[in-house]
């Protein structure tokens, strides 16, 4: 919480930045920041623009923690750290945003050029304007407002701008954590404005484990008119998918209401083509399951149950079944709902947006998990409509402004 007078000062100050924030987004959108996996040349030009903007605003010069990558311009992937001294040095309040974007996809689905930001009806349209330029813009102008009101933050503030979030964080946050292991501390407060809801009321503190499984079923190919001459891998695979669908949900029926949905989920998803013609019994069938597992459920226990069911189906159908875990990401320890960063963000959201914050967990993954794995409490939060990666991606200007106000409250919070 902050005083009513200070809250009004910050709100008016940041609302006065509205047009400048839109212009900043316009300039960001025009700077291509695709990673090399997407055919781009990395984030270097965008990082240069951000550093110059920070210095031009009087916020100081950002430290570079760059990662080597010979695939991009200058052989480097940029990561920037800006530290602002507060009344006390600890805890550092960190806000982290990523500089890279994803490709536009099918440009025929866009109503406007994806890399030319367009303002219309209170929204700005363009690739990256929500993911993650809204958060990036909000955190810069939040700190600017605090300093232009001639205030000192309650404690040190750190703004972190990272590369490579869209393709795994190897050259971004993971590099920063390895290169400067003493930059972050367990008492710090980390906010990642890269998840949210239209009302700004969701604070994400936990994620499920992710387990992706490929099943390869091997039978014997034969003519469809002579089924006794073959062993139908497709039939066995169908039995396996249905059996797993029932068995896993029954075996792991725990409920955790922090999450939505509040249970583990086990979904049959991708399936490869087995044979091109209709009149052949396939001797090979391959499909995948995507599993999102509550943190309280050991991933190894799920794997054991998968192996047991696969063995039973293999014996019953006379096939061989191979399981491969093509993606396995155990859940990071959740941030406590009573952690100082959770309470502080909740208080700021409550005061600025007038909504009651809800503490949630999600089935997907955010970069906040990398802080949690290292014992650093982190909250993923913003106000957004969830249109990241979609054609006609947009950000609501009022949300961008309000998010900056929330972050400014966090910077000058009462102890």
N, C-alpha and C positions, 0 to 999 in steps of 0.2 A: 504494500500500500504506500501511496504518497499523499501528501496533503491535497485538499481540493484545489487550492490556489496553484500549487505546482503542477497538478494534473492539467488544469486549464491552460497554463502557460505552455506546456509541452504540446498539448493538442493544437492550440492555435499556431504555434511555431511550425509544427509538421504539416498542418493543413496548408500553410503558406508555401510549402515546398511542392505542393501537388503537381503543378505544371512542370517543375524542374525534374521531379521524379519520373514523370512520363517521358520527358526528353531523354533522361538518362537511360531508360528502358529502350527507347528508340535507337540510341547509339549502340547499346549492347547487342540488340537484335541484329543489327547490320554487320556485326563482327562475327564471322564464322568461327565457331568453337567446337566443331566436330572432332572426335578422336580419330586416330588412324584406322581403327576397326571399322569406322563408318565412312572411310574415304576422305577424311579431313586432315588438316595439318596441325591439330592440337589447339591449345588455348592461349598460346603465347601473346598474340596480338590483343586479345581481350584482357589478359593480365596487365599488359602495358597500359591500356586505357584505364583500367581500374586504379593502378598505382598513381597515374597522373591525376586522376580525378580526386583521389584521397588527398594527395599533396595540395592540389588546387583549392580544396575546401579547408585547408589548414588542419587536417586530421593527422598529418605526419606521413612518414615514409614507411612503407610496408617492407618487412623483411622477406627475402626470398628463400624458400627451401625447395629447390628445384630437383626433379628426378631426371636422370638420363634416359633418353628414348630416341634412338637414331632414326625412327620412322617419321619424325616431325621436324618442323622448322626449328633451327638452332639446336637440334638434338636434345631438347629439354622440354619437360612438362612443368609448368609453373605452379607453385603453391605460395600463397602470400599470407603473412601474419602481420596484423597491425595491433599494437598494444597501446592502450591509453591508461595512464596512471590514475588511480582513484585515491580516496581518502585513506584506504588501507589496501595492502597488497593482496590479501587473500580474503575470501575466495575469488579467483579470477572468474568473471562471467564471460564465457565464450559463446559466440554465435557463429555457426559454420554454414556456409553455402558453397555450392559447387559451380564452377564456371563453364563446364562443358554442357553441350546439348546433344539431343538425338537428331537424326535426319528427319526431314519433313514427311517422308513417305511419299505416297501418291499425291503429287502436287495438284492433280486435277480435282481432288477432293477439297482443296482450299478455296475459300472465297476471296482471299487476299494473298499477295506474295508472302511466303512464310518467313522470309528474312527481311521484310520491310514492315516494320511495326505500323499498325493502323489503329487509330483511336476512333471508337464508335459507341455511342449509347452507354457511356460510363465504363466501357471495357477497352482494353488494349489487346490486339490480336497479333500473334507472331510466334514462331517456334522459340520456345524457351521462356516466354514471358511469365508463365506460372512456375515452370520447372527449370531452373530454380532462381530466375531473375527477380521474381517478386520478393523472395526472402533476402536475396543479396542486396537489392535496392533498399528494402526496409531497414536492414541492420546498419547500412551506411548512414542513412538520413536520421535514424534514431540517435546515433552517436553525434552526428552534426548538431542536432537540436539541443542535446545536453550541453555541448560545449558553447554553442552560440547563446544559450541562456546563462552563460558564465557559471555553470555548475561543475562540480567535480563528481564523478561517479562514486557510489558508495564504496566500491572496491574496484580493483583493476578490471578493465574490460578488454577482451581480445576478440578481434574479428579475424576469422580464418576463411580464406578463399582457396578452394582446392580444385585440382584437376581430376579427370578420370573417374568421376563417380558413376557415370552411365555404363562403364565397362569394367567395374570390379574394384576400383580404388587403389590398384597396385601402384600407380604413379601419383596418387593423390594422398588421401588421409593415411593409408597404410605406410606410405613412404615417410610422411611427416612423423608419424608415431615411432618409426624405426630410427630415422635420422636424428630426431631431437627427443629422446625418450623422457627427458625431464621437463618438457614444455607444459604438460598437463599433470594435475595432481588429483587424488581422490576427493579432496575437499572442494574442488572447482565445481562450477555450475555450467553445464553445457546445454545449449538450445540449438536444435537443428530445424530450421523452418522449411521442411521439405515433406511435410505430411499435414493434413488438416481436413477441415469440414467447412461448409458454407457459413456456419454461425461462429466459427472459431472456438468452439467449445470442447474439442477433443484434444487431450494431451496423451500422446502415445508413450508408454513407459516399458512395454514388453513386446516381444515377438515370439512367434512359434518357431520350433525347429522345422527345417525343410528337408525332406527326403524324397528324392526322385529315383524311381526304380524302373529298369528295363527288364522285361521278361522275354526270353527267347525260347519258344516251344518247338521242339524238333520231333516230327513223326516220320511218316513215309509217304511220298507222293505216289498217286495212282490215278487211274481213270475214274471219273465220278460214277460210271456205271458199274464199277467193280470195287465197291468200298472195302470188301474183305481183303483185297490185295494191298491196301494201304493203311496208314494210321493218320487220321485227320488231325493235323496240328491246329487247325482253326477251331475245331470243336473243343479240343482240350483248352485252348486259350480262352474261349468263351466261358467255359466252366470255371477256369481259374479266375477270370475277371469278376464273375458274379460271386464266386465263393469269397474272394478277398474283399469285395465290396461289403458283404454282410459280416464276415468274420472280424475284420479289423475294427469296424464301427462298434460291434458288440464287445470285443475284447478290450477296447480302449474307449470306454464311454464316460470318462471323467468329464466334469464340467467346471469351467473357470469363467465366471461371469465378467471378468475384466475384458475377455476377448469377444469378438463378434466375427463369426459364430463362436459360441462358448465351448465348443468341443474340438477334438481332433477331426480333421477332414482327410478322406482318402478317396481321391478321384481318379478313375481311369480316364486318360486323356489321349495322347498321341497313339496312332496305330499305323504301322507300315503296310504298304501293299504287299500281299503275299504272292499271288499269281495273277497274270493278266487275263486269263480266260476262265470261263464259268465251269467247263466240264472236266476240271482237274481237281482232285483232292490235294490240298496243299500239304507239303511235308515240312514247311517252316512258317511260323507265325510269330510276329514280334509286336509288343505293345508296351506302353508305359503307364505307371501310376505316379501321381503327384500327391505327396502326403505332407500335410501341415500339422505338426504335433505339438500339443501343449507342453510347456517347459517342464511340467511335473511328470511327464511320461518319458522314460529313458528310450532314446532312439534305438539302442541295441535290443531292447525288448520287442519293439515293433519289427525289427529285422528278423528276430528269431521266430516271430509268429508268421511272417511272410515266408520264411524258409520252410516252416512246418506245413503250411497250407500248400505250398508249391510241391512239396514231396508227396503229399496225399493225392493231389490231382495227377501228378506224374504216374504214380502207381496205379491209380484207378483207370487212367486213359491209355496207359502203355506208351507214354512219350517221355522225352527228356526235357527238363526245364532248367534253364540257366537264368540266374538273377544277377543283375549288375546294378550297383548303386551309382548312377551317373551324376547325381548331385546330392551332397550331404552337408548340411549346415546346421550344426547343433545350436539351439537357442542360447543367446547370451543371458547371463543373469539379469533379471529385470531390475529396473530402477525402482526403489521403494516409493510407494505413494506418499510417504512422509518425508522424502528427501527434500532438503532446502530448495533445490532447483524446481521441484514439482510445486511446492507450496508457493514459491515466489512467482512462478509463471501463472499459476492458478489465480493468485491475488491480483496480478496485473490484468489478466483477461477479464476477471469479474468486474474490476473497476472501470476498465476502458470500454469493454464490449457489452457489459450489463447482462451477461449470461452466466449460468452456473457451469463451471468446467466439469468435464467427465473424464475420468482416468480410464484409458483403454489399452488393450493389446491388439496386435494385428497379425494376420497370417503371412503377410509379405515381409520383406526385409528392408530396413533403412540403414544408413551409414551410422546412425546413433548406436547400433549394436557394437561397433568397433570400440567405442568409448566404454560401453558397459563391460565388455570382455576384459578390460583393463581396470575395472573397479571404479570407473569415473561415472557418476550419475549423469544421465542425459535424458532430455525430453525432446521428442519430435513434435513440433506444433507450427501451425500457421492457419490462416483463414483462406480457404480456396474451394473451388468447385470440383476439383479433381479431374481436370481435363488434360493433364500431362500426357505427352506422346500422341495425342489425338490430332486429327486435322482440325484446323481453325482453333488451335490452342489459344486460350485467352486468360487474362487476369483482370479481376474487377478492381478498378482504381481505388475505390473507397476501402477495399480490403487491404490493399498495399499500404495505404496511408494509415489505417487503423493498426496494422501489424507493427509499423514503425513506432506508433504511440505506445503500444504494449511493450516493445523492447526498450523504449526510453524509460518507461516506468520501472522496468527490471533493473536498468543501469543505476537509477537513483532511488531504489527501494529503501524503505526504512528498515533498520536492523531490528 
